[in-house]
Amino acid sequence: MQRIGIIGCGYVGLVTAACLADAGSSVLCADSDKRKIAKLKSEGVPFYEPGLDELVLKNHKAKRLRFTSSTTEVVKGSDIIFICVGTPSRSDGSADLTAVEKVATDIAHAMDAYKIIVEKSTVPAETGARIRKTIEMAGRGKTEFDVVSNPEFLREGQAIHDTMHPDRIVLGVESKRAEKTLRALYAPLRAPVIVCNIATAEIIKHACNSFLATKISFINAIARICELVDADVLKVAEAMGLDKRIGPAFLNAGAGYGGSCFPKDVDAFIHLADQKGYDFELAKAVRKINTDQRTLLLKKIEEVLWNVKGKTVAVLGLSFKPDTDDLRNSVALDVVRALQDLGALVRAYDPKAMPKAKTELKSVRFAKDAYDAAKGSHCLLLMTEWAEFRDLDLGRIHKLMQQPVIVDARNFFDPETVKVQGFTYRGIGRGASAPQPRR
Ligand code: UDX
């Protein structure tokens, strides 16, 4: 059984580690954040991902999953080493790969036998080649090694499911030996395996995320047109999705995409293409449509509230999507700040993300539940479609608000139901039933 090393205990590293340990591998994880390692050794996972706490604790107790602050210990004690460190966006849209280079150098210095180094973090094409060069130079050729690109396709909130039940495994390899070893590691998952060279695997990841982002921006653009001709984007999306060539997923119009992946990956892909001399206009349009969604939402709120200054807006949901406490590139945070810039008073509630939101937002009244948030508000703004909001007693909300207005950034509510209950309703692409936001 191959000994597994994981460097970087974030969403990707920790989920990969826990799932491989649960499948029987011995896994040793390192992270440069000593506090995170201490917490993992004692209390569990430092972020919310459904089921991850239990999986980590179970495998840590069974000693299949161990934690250390020493990268050297991981390298010397592993046969396959996964690089799972962050690759955040820089201001020019390029991916910041300094952490990847640092890890590659540390691996080179610690390597004492043949190792397979797996690039798991999402990186631009040609990063694998850079990792090889770095290890060759820093390691001075003292031992043989292989680099593999094995991109993850995990959705936050469903990361364990997506790891255990992948649609496919992608292996970007440079040797039969590495291919054989990784095929054996993933064999129990019984998923289709795509084998290619490293650059192809790196492009696959960026292409997948950019295409998903394209679907979202496409339906958001259609929603804009629906509002001009009194059409309903939900019906459009439903009919489109029944075409097997299109499929229903990722056609939910709304406030646009956020998170730690789509914005970063689209930016990095555009930057890579630009660097190589191709103007990726399509991806630039996807990004612009997505950015414009925030402006559209603010215009809707202003249209329905008239003067925003001094008004109280109750925001339901702060995380970038449901079932996570992740606030990275959350549209909700941008909208809260923009509302405050317009002079609005903001009350907010999120089932999981408020502890983190308290360090990101100022002058927000954090509520204990949705009703507390709605108290005295002039507008209820649904930003993240948490399942618990399905059970809201709208009659009680109606009584608590100063005026019964709902702006629904995720088309979460049924317009007819809320209108019958006396609310003024605004959704995204739900027909021209409302006067158009001022241009
Ligand atoms: C995404 C990819 O799905 C995953 O395969 C990749 O590995 C990492 O990036 P994630 O960012 O966790 O996963 O969330 P996802 O569920 O894809 O949603 C991304 C964003 O798109 C969220 O802000 C969500 O609100 C938004 N979204 C999603 C829409 O606006 N409409 C949709 O129909 C779907």
Boltz pocket constraint, residues with backbone or C-beta under 6 A from the ligand:
constraints:
  - pocket:
      binder: B
      contacts: [[A, 152], [A, 153], [A, 154], [A, 155], [A, 156], [A, 157], [A, 209], [A, 212], [A, 216], [A, 249], [A, 250], [A, 251], [A, 252], [A, 253], [A, 254], [A, 255], [A, 256], [A, 257], [A, 258], [A, 259], [A, 260], [A, 261], [A, 262], [A, 320], [A, 321]]
      max_distance: 6.0
